[in-house]
Amino acid sequence: MRGPLAAVLLAVLLAAAGCTGQPAPTAATDPGPAAETATSGIDALFLAMMVAHTEQTLDIVGLGLDRTTDPEIRTLIAAVRATETDELATMRGWLREAGPSAVAAAERHDHSGHSDAAAGLARLRAAPPGEADRVLLDVLGAHQRTAAELARAQVQAGTSARVRDLAGRIERSRTAEVALLAKLRAR
């Protein structure tokens, strides 16, 4: 993440740590297994944001599978769908484990400013058949770049080891996807 966007995302994650009404975790002399799975407000916010973002990704790739013709693109977005469907189930489960206040905060959080997925979906729907592949590469590339930036901020600011680990995997996979999408776009 670079510049102002990085600062804004990190500030949002840090400021929102209190969104769930859960206190920040305190240091323990013996953290034990519960510390590995404890979900702070900042972790719950990240999970909620990534659930919404992943749902949007699945909408994009679902429409992409209906619209694209390039076999390499179809293979890539099918893999994205499989990976993100699994991650979505994990994140939803962790939010449920975090308790009702985390789930309620996630449901109350306004995700509309985190992504331009609605505009991207509209572009993809409106693209003429000969342009659908290019538009999908543009829309999905921008969307996945946002996911990588959000995950990178969570790796730096999160408190739960397992959520930070997931965020690290998301950051690496989305960054690799963005690079692959750019290569496909350049051919």
N, C-alpha and C positions, 0 to 999 in steps of 0.2 A: 504494500500500500504506500502511496506517495502523497505528500503534501496535505492539503486541507481535508481531503476525503478521509485519509487515515486518521487524522486528529478527530474529525467529527464522529466517525464510527466508533473509535475507542472511547470518546467522551460519552456517546450515547450508551455504550455498553456499561461503562463505569457509573454513569449517573443513574442508569436504570436498575442498578443492583438492588435498590430498595423497592422496585415496582411490585414485587410479589409480597411484600410485607414481611419477608423472612429476614432475620438478622444476618449480618455478615458472619461467616464462620470465624471462630476464634482458634488460636493455636492450642494444641493439646500436647501433653507430654508424650502420650502414646496414641498416635492417630488411629491405629487399628483399621480393620476393614471398612468400618462405616465412613471413615474420612475419604476413602477411595470412591464411594458412591454418593456422598453427600452432595446435594445440588443447591448451590447458593442462588440468590436472586439473579446475579449476572449470568450464571449458567442456565437458569430457567429462561431468561430472556433470550439468550443465544439460541437455545433449543426451539423456543417459540418462533423466533425469526427464521431459523433454518427450516422448520416445519412448513411455514408459509412459503418460503422461497422454494423449497423442494416440491411442494404441491404445484407451484407455478412452472417449475422445470418440467414436471411430468405432463402438464398441459401443453407446454411447448413441444416436447418430443412426441407426444401423442399426435398432435396436429402435424408435426413434421413427418411422422411415419405415413400419414395419409397423403401428404403433399409431395414429398421428395421422390426423386427417381434415381439418384446416384447410389449405387450399391455400397460404396464406402461410407457415405453419409448415413445411409440406413443402418449399416452395421454399427457405426459409432453411436447413433442415438438409441438403438436398441440396447446397447451396453450401458449407456447413461441411464436409461429407464430401469434396467435391472438393478444397477448399483443404488440408484437413488430411492427406489421402492424399498429396498432393504434398509437403507439408512433412515428412511421416513418411519418405518416400523420401530426401529431402535429408538429414535428421538421421541416418538409419541409415548413409548413405554417408559422412558426415563422421566418424561414430564409427569406421567401418571404416578410414578414412584415418588416424585418430589412432593406430591400431595395436592390437595384441592386448591390451596392458595396459589400454587404455581400454575396449575391448569387454568384457574380463573384469570390470573394475570395474563397468561398467554392468550386467552380468548379475548380479553379486553384490549390488548395491545393493538394499536393501529399499525398495520403493516403496509399501508398504501404508499408511503413515501420511500420504502426500501428498494423498490424495483420498478422498472418500466415494462414489466411482463405483459400487462394488458395492452399497451401500445404495440409491443412486439408481436403479440398474438394477432392483433388487428392487421398489422403489416403482413404477417405470414398468411392470414386468411385471404387478404386482398391481392396477394402477389399472383401475377399471371403464371400459368404452369411452367413456362420457361425460366422464370425468375425465382421460383420457390426454393430451390436449393441454395442459391446465393443469399436470399433473405433469411432462411433458417440459419445459415452459418453466421450471419451478422447478429441476429437476435439471440441465438443461443450463446454465442461468444461473449456478448455484452452481459448476458444474464449470469453466466458461469464466472466471469471476472468479478462480478459483485459478490458471488458466493465465496470465492477465494479470499477476497478482501475481508469479508465479515468473519470468516474462519480464522484468518491470520490475526485479527484483533482479539478473538476469543482465546487463541493460544497464548497471547501476551497477558490477557486480563482475567481469564477464567480461574476458578478455584478447584473444580472437580477434576481429578486426574483423568477419569474416563471421558468426560466431556471435552477436555483439552486434547486428549488423544484423538477423539473423533474429529475435532476441529482441525487438527494437524493433517489427518488423512484427507479430509474434505479440501483443505487448502492445496495439498499436493495434487490430488486428482483433478480438481477444477483447473488448476494452473496448467496441468498437462493437457487437459481437454481444450483449453483456450489456444494453446500452441498448435494442437492438431487441427482445430477448426480453422486457424489462420493459414496453416499449410494447405488445407483443402480449398480454402478460399483463393489462395494464390495460384492454383493450377489453372 
